[in-house]
Amino acid sequence: MNNSASVLVLLFLAVTFIQSAYDKVFDWNGNVEWLKSHFAKTSLLKNNVPMALGTILILELIAGVFTLAGCVQLVVNGERIFGFYGAVFSCITLILLLLGQRLAKDYDGARTIAIYYIPAILAVFWLS
């Protein structure tokens, strides 16, 4: 299979974002409460946690659906468009998550997000 690396990275991103969106949907209140304390010292996010969480949820769903569809598309007909869009939305989502961690001065959390960014940007490169 010519696209095995791309398919595997897209699967990684799909699992990452679909699971994360699932967690947000089914534990919305728990996520909001934890994030309110996490962002309590930030002027930009402390009063906007539900809106920010909703935005991230939507982006994660878009990224997850596109990356999963991109896997299928690559395997079935070798097309790359859904995977490319999924990778781009993954990168956008991760950049926003990184911004939040940096605003909260959670540098360990930011480092973790940077690790996820590597395969996402590789996917953009491979699928463009």
Secondary structure as a PSIPRED ss2 file (coil, helix, strand):
# PSIPRED VFORMAT (PSIPRED V4.0)

   1 M C   1.000  0.000  0.000
   2 N C   1.000  0.000  0.000
   3 N C   1.000  0.000  0.000
   4 S H   0.000  1.000  0.000
   5 A H   0.000  1.000  0.000
   6 S H   0.000  1.000  0.000
   7 V H   0.000  1.000  0.000
   8 L H   0.000  1.000  0.000
   9 V H   0.000  1.000  0.000
  10 L H   0.000  1.000  0.000
  11 L H   0.000  1.000  0.000
  12 F H   0.000  1.000  0.000
  13 L H   0.000  1.000  0.000
  14 A H   0.000  1.000  0.000
  15 V H   0.000  1.000  0.000
  16 T H   0.000  1.000  0.000
  17 F H   0.000  1.000  0.000
  18 I H   0.000  1.000  0.000
  19 Q H   0.000  1.000  0.000
  20 S H   0.000  1.000  0.000
  21 A H   0.000  1.000  0.000
  22 Y H   0.000  1.000  0.000
  23 D H   0.000  1.000  0.000
  24 K H   0.000  1.000  0.000
  25 V H   0.000  1.000  0.000
  26 F H   0.000  1.000  0.000
  27 D C   1.000  0.000  0.000
  28 W H   0.000  1.000  0.000
  29 N H   0.000  1.000  0.000
  30 G H   0.000  1.000  0.000
  31 N H   0.000  1.000  0.000
  32 V H   0.000  1.000  0.000
  33 E H   0.000  1.000  0.000
  34 W H   0.000  1.000  0.000
  35 L H   0.000  1.000  0.000
  36 K H   0.000  1.000  0.000
  37 S H   0.000  1.000  0.000
  38 H H   0.000  1.000  0.000
  39 F C   1.000  0.000  0.000
  40 A C   1.000  0.000  0.000
  41 K C   1.000  0.000  0.000
  42 T C   1.000  0.000  0.000
  43 S C   1.000  0.000  0.000
  44 L C   1.000  0.000  0.000
  45 L C   1.000  0.000  0.000
  46 K C   1.000  0.000  0.000
  47 N C   1.000  0.000  0.000
  48 N C   1.000  0.000  0.000
  49 V H   0.000  1.000  0.000
  50 P H   0.000  1.000  0.000
  51 M H   0.000  1.000  0.000
  52 A H   0.000  1.000  0.000
  53 L H   0.000  1.000  0.000
  54 G H   0.000  1.000  0.000
  55 T H   0.000  1.000  0.000
  56 I H   0.000  1.000  0.000
  57 L H   0.000  1.000  0.000
  58 I H   0.000  1.000  0.000
  59 L H   0.000  1.000  0.000
  60 E H   0.000  1.000  0.000
  61 L H   0.000  1.000  0.000
  62 I H   0.000  1.000  0.000
  63 A H   0.000  1.000  0.000
  64 G H   0.000  1.000  0.000
  65 V H   0.000  1.000  0.000
  66 F H   0.000  1.000  0.000
  67 T H   0.000  1.000  0.000
  68 L H   0.000  1.000  0.000
  69 A H   0.000  1.000  0.000
  70 G H   0.000  1.000  0.000
  71 C H   0.000  1.000  0.000
  72 V H   0.000  1.000  0.000
  73 Q H   0.000  1.000  0.000
  74 L H   0.000  1.000  0.000
  75 V H   0.000  1.000  0.000
  76 V H   0.000  1.000  0.000
  77 N H   0.000  1.000  0.000
  78 G C   1.000  0.000  0.000
  79 E C   1.000  0.000  0.000
  80 R C   1.000  0.000  0.000
  81 I H   0.000  1.000  0.000
  82 F H   0.000  1.000  0.000
  83 G H   0.000  1.000  0.000
  84 F H   0.000  1.000  0.000
  85 Y H   0.000  1.000  0.000
  86 G H   0.000  1.000  0.000
  87 A H   0.000  1.000  0.000
  88 V H   0.000  1.000  0.000
  89 F H   0.000  1.000  0.000
  90 S H   0.000  1.000  0.000
  91 C H   0.000  1.000  0.000
  92 I H   0.000  1.000  0.000
  93 T H   0.000  1.000  0.000
  94 L H   0.000  1.000  0.000
  95 I H   0.000  1.000  0.000
  96 L H   0.000  1.000  0.000
  97 L H   0.000  1.000  0.000
  98 L H   0.000  1.000  0.000
  99 L H   0.000  1.000  0.000
 100 G H   0.000  1.000  0.000
 101 Q H   0.000  1.000  0.000
 102 R H   0.000  1.000  0.000
 103 L H   0.000  1.000  0.000
 104 A C   1.000  0.000  0.000
 105 K C   1.000  0.000  0.000
 106 D C   1.000  0.000  0.000
 107 Y H   0.000  1.000  0.000
 108 D H   0.000  1.000  0.000
 109 G H   0.000  1.000  0.000
 110 A H   0.000  1.000  0.000
 111 R H   0.000  1.000  0.000
 112 T H   0.000  1.000  0.000
 113 I H   0.000  1.000  0.000
 114 A H   0.000  1.000  0.000
 115 I H   0.000  1.000  0.000
 116 Y H   0.000  1.000  0.000
 117 Y H   0.000  1.000  0.000
 118 I H   0.000  1.000  0.000
 119 P H   0.000  1.000  0.000
 120 A H   0.000  1.000  0.000
 121 I H   0.000  1.000  0.000
 122 L H   0.000  1.000  0.000
 123 A H   0.000  1.000  0.000
 124 V H   0.000  1.000  0.000
 125 F H   0.000  1.000  0.000
 126 W H   0.000  1.000  0.000
 127 L H   0.000  1.000  0.000
 128 S C   1.000  0.000  0.000
